[in-house]
Amino acid sequence: MSNSSERLVLVTGGTGTQGGATVKHLLETKRTRIRVLTRSPDSPKAQRLASLGVELMAGDMDDAASLRKALSGVSAAFSVQQWTDKGGVAAEERRGKAFADAVKAENVPHLVYASAEGVERESGLAHYESKWAVERHIRDLGLSRTILRPVGFMDTFAVNAFVRGVMLGLFRTALGNSKRVQLVAASDIGWFAARALEDPERYAGREIPLAGDELSVPEFVASYKQVTGRAAWVAPIPKFLPKLALPEEYGAMFTWIGEQGFKADIGALRQEHPTMMTFVAWLRASEVRS
């Protein structure tokens, strides 16, 4: 492999959750130079990355010229879009495809795309169908690629006790007390993304569902007690309430989790990445206090 002075990778979303975790792992190994595409290079988060030696490149997913400029000369690129951003799922799909088009136009050797576990299973969820459309576009372009498909994020539980209780209540309404839901730490998504950027030959052609733990609602409660000494509160939520109170896409997501669920092979993932976080490990690393 080329040394770090010769190899350059581009990370989108470098000031966000998945991209930020990817940059963190790349910085730890120092096997590549890192360029981050950002709309706000003067922001505190971007400037912190710059202070760590990351190259900042101003650009926008809706500006094809800026994408091509950012991709110029890179050996691999990480692509992530958010359906919760302005424009919703339509914009997410458009931007994901546009980034792949720019990768093709600049002859970038490898693309790592952050999708979601289950998109290939005809979920009917709008923010899954958008990712599946991007995956198919990447394939149709004939790009060398690694597709990461994370399950639900442990990091969504980095909230106050009331919001967490409502989330757990929604899970209990959708899953009952026995069915388990898979979760993954954003840090572990970043680990896999960084490895695929550093070693495209090893990761090319792989579609990798990502999960680090699988818990029922009582196991969530017990995890909090194990770490904080206090069991987590679970809000009592009647079955009719989610459809009335939640945006349609969120309600459909909880229904899909209850009926279909995530299907990552956690055991196989641990063989490849032995320190993949359990939920308890994530709670401890996140210094949860309540």
GINORNOR-V866321 format. One record per pair of residues at least 24 apart in sequence whose C-alpha atoms are under 6 Angstrom apart, sorted by sequence separation. I is the first residue (numbers start at 1). J is the second residue. If there is no record, write none. Layout:
i: {I;I}
j: {J;J}
This chain:
i: {8;12;7;8;9;10;11;12;8;10;4;184;4;183;184;4;154;15;153;154;183;152;153;154;182;117;151;153;182;75;76;112;115;116;117;181;61;68;75;76;77;78;79;80;110;111;112;113;114;115;116;117;180;181;76;78;110;112;180;180;93;97;179;89;96;178;177;211;210;212;209;211;223;146;145;146;148;149;150;144;145;146;147;148;149;150;151;149;228;212;9;169;212;213;8;9;11;12;168;169;173;212;8;9;10;11;12;169;9;165;169;165;166;165;175;174;117;76;21;25;18;22;26;21;22;18;22}
j: {32;36;32;33;34;35;36;37;34;36;31;211;32;211;212;33;183;45;183;184;213;183;184;185;213;149;183;185;214;108;109;145;148;149;150;214;95;102;109;110;111;112;113;114;144;145;146;147;148;149;150;151;214;215;111;113;145;147;215;216;130;134;216;127;134;216;217;264;264;266;264;266;280;204;204;205;207;208;209;204;205;206;207;208;209;210;211;210;289;276;74;234;277;278;74;75;77;78;234;235;239;278;75;76;77;78;79;236;77;233;237;234;235;235;258;258;209;197;187;191;186;190;194;190;193;190;194}
